[in-house]
């Protein structure tokens, strides 16, 4: 899998932008983790969760990847409930 499986059709501009940003992180690992999560969940996220996602996207890839894999702890203002959902989101193939 190399990219989004979800169309941005029907999404508001904020969600379209976030979907794009999740799939265009700069490292393949983070594209796959955040992109797949966004494909599945972007349409259902609340405004507060969208804000939390925007905050997460400001964290650089190496630090965010290390936090997701458990090798690093990020500040509490970054690692709320949405971060926990992303961390628990299943990776279904061997791309990583």
N, C-alpha and C positions, 0 to 999 in steps of 0.2 A: 504494500500500500504506500503510495507516494504523496497523497494529498487528501483534501477534504472529500467526503462523500455526501456532504450536505449542501444543498443550494442555499444561497443567502436570500433567495426570493421569499418575500413575506416577512423578513426581519426588518426592524427599525434600523436607522443608521448607526446607532450605538452598538447594537448587536452585530451588524455587518462588519463594522470596524474591528470589534473584538474577535470575531471569528477569523478574520484575515490575520490579525496580529498573533493569534494562537498558532496558526499554521505557518507563520513566517518569523520564527524566533531567531534563527541564525545557526542553531545546531539541530541536527536531525532528531536527536533524542527528545529534545523539548518540543519540537514540532509535532512529533508523534504523541507525546503525552498530553500536551495542552490541546493540540488540534483534535485528537479523538474525543477528549472530554468535551470540547466546545461543540463538535459535531452532534454529540448526544444530548447535551444539556443547555446550549445557549438560548434556545427558545423558551425554556422554563425558568431561567434565573430571574430572581427578583431584582429590583433596583439596587438594593443593598449588596446582593451577591455580585452584580455587575461591577459595582464600585470596588468590591474586594478583589475581583478578577483584574480590574485595571491596576490596582495596587500590586498584585502579584506579578503582572507583566512588566513592572518597573524593576524588578529584581533581575540581576544579570543571570544568564543561563547557567554558568557553572555553580553558582550559589543555590539557585532554585533546584537544579538537578540533584545537587548534594543533599538538600533538605528533603526532597521527595524520596530519595533512596535511603535516608536516615543517617547520612554521613555528616550532616551539619544541622545546626539549630538556627532558625531564623528568628528575628524579633517577634514578639507576640502580636504586634499590630499587623503583621503580614500573614500570620498562620492561624487564621480563624477557621470557621466551620467549612468554608469553601475549599480551603487548602486541604483539609482532612478528606473531603470528598474527592478531590483530584488525586491525592496520594493513594486513596483506596480504589480508584477507578481501575478496572481490569485492562491489562494489556493483553490482547488476544493472540498475537503472533510473535515470532522471534525477531522482529525488526530491531529491538533494542539489544 
